[in-house]
Amino acid sequence: MRNWIIASLITLCCFSGQALAADLIGFWDTPRHGGNSFNRLPPRKDYFDALRGHGASWVRLSYDKWQPSERDFLLGDADDYQGIAESDLATLRRVLDDAHAAGLKVVIAPLSLPGMRWAQNNHGRFDDRLWQDKHYWDQSAAFWRDLALALKDHPAIAAYNLINEPAPEKNGWLPEHASAEAMRAWYQREQGGSRDLPLFYEQVVAAIREVDPRTPVMLDAGWYAAADAFAYWPAPLADGKALYSVHMYEPYAATSAPNLLRDQPYAYPGPVPFGGRTQTWDARQVADYLHQPLRWAAAVNLPSSRLVVGELGCMRRLPGCRQYLEDVLGVLDDARLHWAFYSFREDSWDGMDYELGSAKVPWAYWQAIEKGVPDPIARKATPEFEPVRRRLQP
């Protein structure tokens, strides 16, 4: 009898563990809509309450702009990872607590890893060391093992986005938006080496699974999470709790900040340079481009529920921005994909904060940044935010 009771308890524990694991990835079985938080100050509960109040179910949270206790937040030093900075971890836990209290799930999205310091924290220089030396792969795996161990039981966590916008191809002689054939030929040459992004992810995920078998992982495509950059992946990872993420700012020449500085900005819809030639970008071209990861997923037998558009946006002051958001989100609606708009009430850059409308922000916004104090600008309903706000509603 005693042995039967013990066996029953073991079975019950195992079943409960499986249920918990199913619950975490199960969050992503239904289309989830949210926003990105890339703020310079750690957000408070009122911030998350506001995002939840719009109807968002999740937030993609980056911490790299927060004041670190050492050189790099959480990492200590991206040049030589030795362990998580405990005071930084305490700050992150407090933010996660506030997000959970507001009813939001959180995807942790670091901008830096050992050997890959985010350019804005690196004097504007792209850091390619991670993609040159597998020594930094080992350090990145150790960092994620440590972070997963620290956060695996936090109720707010919905996924670990292992690194934001990796670009091992950038200094690896693969042009951005190359053809699928060129991408696959490039990967054949690089496979097994230090620029092999799927292999890097495999190593990091294996380290996470040593301490956390439950939490989903979110994997950005290469070339800054380009929607066409899964083309060279021969298969998804073996891990059954993996999500695959792309970002949508294409055509970047038309949607981005530099376009505002041109004497004659590129218009959307309209002809725009892309991939080495000029293309007419409109709703049809947006749809064709965004269907590329869907076609890849179908080819490798990956359910579309495992695809995420982790960022999407355009400069709010561009006349075509509202139409662009409508066209992008319309495709994602039809495909029933998860998405998170960029960005929600960012306090260090106003470019894609659609609640600010299409006007310039007052000087008080920039003064707050200089003083390191909270952003004082009130947000409101605007036509620019309407394409997003309408779709955030449950």
C-alpha positions in Angstrom: 0.0 0.0 0.0 2.8 2.4 1.0 4.6 1.8 -2.4 1.3 2.4 -4.2 0.7 5.7 -2.5 4.3 6.9 -3.3 3.8 5.8 -6.9 0.5 7.7 -7.1 2.1 10.8 -5.7 4.9 10.7 -8.2 2.4 10.2 -11.0 0.3 13.1 -9.7 3.4 15.4 -9.4 4.5 14.5 -12.9 1.0 15.1 -14.3 0.8 18.5 -12.5 4.2 19.4 -14.0 3.0 18.5 -17.5 -0.1 20.6 -16.9 1.9 23.6 -15.8 4.1 23.2 -18.8 1.1 23.0 -21.1 -0.4 26.0 -19.5 2.7 28.2 -20.2 2.9 27.4 -23.9 -0.9 27.2 -24.0 -1.0 31.0 -23.4 0.2 31.3 -27.0 -2.4 28.9 -28.5 -4.7 32.0 -28.8 -3.7 35.1 -30.7 -2.1 37.5 -28.2 -1.8 41.3 -28.7 0.5 43.6 -26.7 3.1 46.3 -26.7 6.8 46.8 -26.3 8.3 48.5 -23.2 11.8 49.9 -24.0 11.7 52.6 -21.3 14.7 54.3 -19.7 13.1 54.1 -16.2 11.7 50.8 -14.8 8.0 51.0 -15.4 5.5 51.1 -12.4 2.1 49.5 -12.0 0.3 52.5 -13.4 2.2 52.1 -16.7 1.1 48.5 -16.9 -2.4 49.3 -15.9 -2.7 51.7 -18.8 -1.5 49.1 -21.3 -3.8 46.5 -19.9 -6.6 49.1 -19.9 -6.2 49.3 -23.7 -6.8 45.6 -23.9 -3.2 44.2 -24.2 -2.6 40.8 -22.8 1.2 40.9 -22.8 4.2 43.2 -22.9 7.6 42.6 -24.4 10.0 44.1 -21.8 13.5 45.3 -22.3 15.6 46.5 -19.4 18.9 47.6 -21.1 18.1 51.3 -20.8 17.6 51.1 -17.0 20.4 52.3 -14.7 22.7 49.3 -14.0 24.5 48.6 -10.8 27.6 47.7 -12.9 28.5 48.2 -16.5 25.6 46.4 -18.1 22.2 45.8 -16.5 21.8 42.2 -15.2 24.9 41.1 -17.1 27.4 43.0 -14.9 29.8 43.3 -17.8 29.0 42.1 -21.3 32.7 41.7 -21.9 33.0 39.0 -19.3 29.9 37.6 -17.7 30.5 36.3 -14.1 27.0 36.2 -12.7 23.8 38.1 -12.5 23.9 41.5 -10.7 21.6 40.9 -7.8 20.4 44.5 -7.3 19.5 44.6 -11.0 17.6 41.4 -10.6 15.7 42.8 -7.6 14.6 45.8 -9.8 13.5 43.4 -12.6 11.5 41.3 -10.1 9.7 44.5 -8.8 8.7 45.4 -12.4 7.5 41.9 -13.0 5.4 42.0 -9.8 3.8 45.2 -11.0 3.1 43.8 -14.5 1.5 40.7 -12.9 -0.6 42.8 -10.6 -1.9 44.7 -13.7 -2.9 41.4 -15.3 -0.2 41.4 -18.0 2.1 38.5 -19.1 5.7 39.5 -19.8 8.2 38.4 -22.4 11.8 39.3 -21.2 13.7 40.6 -24.2 17.4 41.6 -23.6 19.1 43.8 -26.0 22.6 42.7 -24.9 24.3 39.4 -24.3 27.9 38.6 -23.5 29.9 39.6 -26.5 26.9 41.5 -28.0 26.5 44.8 -26.3 23.6 46.8 -27.6 24.9 49.5 -29.9 23.3 52.4 -28.0 25.1 51.2 -24.9 28.3 50.7 -26.9 29.1 54.2 -28.2 27.0 53.5 -31.3 29.1 50.6 -32.5 27.7 47.2 -33.6 29.2 44.5 -31.4 29.9 41.4 -33.4 32.0 39.4 -30.9 29.2 36.9 -30.1 29.2 35.9 -33.8 33.0 35.6 -34.0 33.8 33.5 -30.9 31.9 30.7 -29.3 33.4 31.6 -26.0 30.6 34.2 -25.8 28.1 31.5 -26.7 29.1 29.7 -23.5 28.8 32.9 -21.5 25.4 33.6 -23.0 24.2 30.2 -22.2 25.4 30.6 -18.6 23.6 33.9 -18.3 20.3 32.5 -19.5 20.6 29.5 -17.3 21.1 31.8 -14.3 18.2 34.1 -15.4 15.8 31.2 -16.0 16.6 29.8 -12.6 15.8 33.1 -11.0 12.6 33.8 -12.9 11.1 30.4 -13.8 8.5 30.5 -11.1 7.4 34.1 -11.5 3.7 34.2 -12.5 4.2 37.1 -15.0 6.6 35.3 -17.3 5.1 34.2 -20.6 8.4 33.6 -22.5 12.1 34.3 -22.7 13.0 36.2 -25.9 16.7 35.1 -25.9 18.1 38.2 -27.7 16.5 41.1 -29.5 17.3 41.5 -33.2 20.4 39.3 -33.6 22.4 40.0 -36.8 25.1 37.3 -37.2 24.8 37.9 -41.0 25.7 41.6 -40.9 29.5 41.1 -40.9 29.2 37.7 -42.4 28.9 38.6 -46.1 25.2 38.1 -46.5 23.3 41.1 -47.9 20.2 42.2 -46.0 17.0 40.9 -47.8 19.0 38.6 -50.0 17.0 36.0 -52.0 16.0 32.8 -50.2 18.4 30.9 -52.4 21.3 33.2 -51.5 20.4 32.9 -47.8 20.4 29.1 -47.9 23.7 29.0 -49.7 25.2 31.3 -47.1 24.0 29.1 -44.3 25.5 26.0 -45.9 28.8 27.7 -45.7 28.4 29.0 -42.1 26.5 26.0 -40.6 28.3 24.8 -37.5 30.4 28.0 -37.2 30.1 31.0 -34.9 27.5 32.7 -37.1 25.1 29.7 -37.0 22.1 31.3 -35.3 19.9 28.2 -35.0 22.9 26.3 -33.4 23.4 29.2 -31.0 19.8 29.1 -30.0 20.0 25.3 -29.5 22.9 25.8 -27.0 21.2 28.5 -25.1 17.8 26.7 -24.9 19.6 23.5 -23.7 21.1 25.5 -20.9 17.7 27.0 -20.0 16.1 23.5 -20.0 18.6 22.3 -17.4 16.8 24.5 -14.8 13.5 25.4 -16.4 11.6 22.8 -18.6 8.4 24.9 -18.7 8.9 28.4 -19.9 8.5 29.0 -23.7 11.5 30.6 -25.5 11.0 33.2 -28.2 13.6 33.2 -31.0 14.1 36.3 -33.2 15.1 35.7 -36.9 18.4 36.9 -38.1 19.2 40.2 -39.8 17.5 42.2 -37.0 14.5 39.8 -36.9 13.7 40.4 -40.5 10.5 38.7 -41.7 12.4 37.1 -44.6 15.3 35.8 -42.5 13.9 32.4 -41.4 14.3 31.4 -45.1 17.6 29.7 -44.5 16.5 27.8 -41.4 16.2 24.1 -42.4 13.9 23.3 -39.5 12.6 24.7 -36.3 14.3 23.7 -33.0 13.5 20.4 -31.5 12.2 22.2 -28.4 8.4 22.0 -28.4 8.0 25.3 -26.4 9.7 27.6 -28.9 8.1 30.6 -30.6 9.6 32.3 -33.7 9.6 36.0 -33.9 10.0 38.6 -36.7 9.8 42.4 -36.6 8.0 44.6 -39.1 9.3 48.0 -40.1 9.7 47.3 -43.8 10.2 49.2 -46.0 12.5 50.7 -43.4 13.5 53.5 -45.7 9.9 54.8 -45.5 8.9 54.0 -41.9 12.0 55.0 -40.0 13.4 58.2 -38.4 15.9 59.0 -41.2 13.0 59.4 -43.6 11.7 62.4 -41.7 15.0 64.2 -42.4 14.9 63.9 -46.1 13.9 66.9 -48.2 11.3 64.7 -49.9 10.5 61.8 -47.5 9.5 58.5 -49.1 5.7 58.1 -49.0 3.7 55.1 -47.9 2.1 53.8 -50.1 4.6 54.5 -52.8 8.0 53.5 -54.4 10.7 52.9 -51.8 14.3 51.4 -52.0 14.3 47.9 -50.7 16.7 45.0 -51.1 18.9 46.9 -53.6 16.1 48.0 -55.9 13.0 50.2 -55.8 9.7 48.6 -55.0 6.2 49.9 -54.7 5.1 49.3 -51.2 1.3 49.2 -50.4 -1.1 46.8 -48.7 -0.4 44.0 -51.2 3.4 44.3 -50.9 3.1 44.4 -47.1 1.0 41.2 -47.2 3.4 39.4 -49.5 6.4 40.3 -47.3 4.7 39.2 -44.1 3.6 35.9 -45.6 7.2 34.8 -45.9 7.5 33.5 -42.3 4.1 31.9 -42.7 5.3 30.1 -45.8 8.4 29.0 -44.0 6.3 27.7 -41.1 4.1 25.7 -43.4 7.2 24.2 -45.1 8.7 23.0 -41.8 5.3 21.9 -40.3 5.3 24.6 -37.6 1.9 25.8 -36.5 1.2 29.4 -37.2 0.4 29.9 -33.5 4.1 29.6 -32.9 4.8 32.7 -35.0 5.1 36.1 -33.4 5.5 39.6 -34.8 7.4 40.9 -31.8 7.7 44.5 -33.0 5.9 46.5 -35.6 5.6 50.2 -36.2 6.4 53.4 -38.1 7.3 57.0 -37.4 4.1 58.6 -36.1 4.7 61.9 -37.7 4.9 60.5 -41.2 1.6 61.1 -43.1 1.3 57.4 -44.2 1.9 55.9 -40.8 -1.7 55.3 -39.9 -2.3 53.5 -43.2 0.8 51.5 -42.8 -0.3 50.3 -39.3 -3.7 49.4 -40.8 -2.1 47.4 -43.6 0.3 45.5 -41.3 -2.2 44.7 -38.6 -4.8 43.7 -41.2 -2.4 41.0 -42.4 -1.8 39.8 -38.9 -5.5 39.8 -38.1 -6.1 37.5 -41.1 -3.3 35.2 -40.2 -4.2 35.2 -36.5 -0.7 35.9 -35.4 0.6 37.2 -32.1 2.0 40.7 -32.1 3.3 43.6 -30.0 3.4 47.1 -31.3 6.4 49.4 -30.8 6.2 51.1 -28.5 4.1 51.9 -25.5 4.7 55.3 -23.8 8.4 55.3 -24.4 10.1 57.8 -22.2 13.4 58.2 -24.1 12.2 58.4 -27.7 8.9 59.7 -29.0 9.1 58.4 -32.6 6.6 55.5 -32.3 4.5 56.6 -29.4 1.2 56.9 -31.2 -0.7 58.3 -28.3 1.3 61.5 -28.9 -0.4 62.0 -32.2 1.5 63.5 -35.2 2.9 66.7 -33.5 6.3 67.3 -32.0 6.6 66.7 -28.3 7.1 69.7 -26.0 10.5 70.6 -24.6 9.4 69.2 -21.2 9.7 65.7 -22.7 13.4 66.2 -23.4 14.0 68.0 -20.1 12.7 65.0 -18.3 15.3 62.8 -20.1 18.1 65.2 -19.2 17.1 65.2 -15.5 16.4 61.5 -15.3 12.9 62.0 -14.1 9.6 60.5 -15.3 8.1 61.6 -18.6 5.5 64.3 -17.8 3.6 64.2 -21.1 -0.1 63.1 -20.9 -1.2 60.6 -23.5 -4.6 60.5 -25.2 -6.6 58.9 -27.9 -5.3 59.9 -31.3 -6.0 58.9 -34.9 -2.4 57.6 -35.1 -3.1 55.1 -32.3 -6.5 54.0 -33.5 -5.3 51.1 -35.7 -3.5 49.6 -32.7 -6.0 50.5 -30.0 -8.9 49.1 -31.9 -7.2 45.7 -32.3 -5.9 45.5 -28.7 -9.5 45.2 -27.5 -10.4 41.6 -26.6 
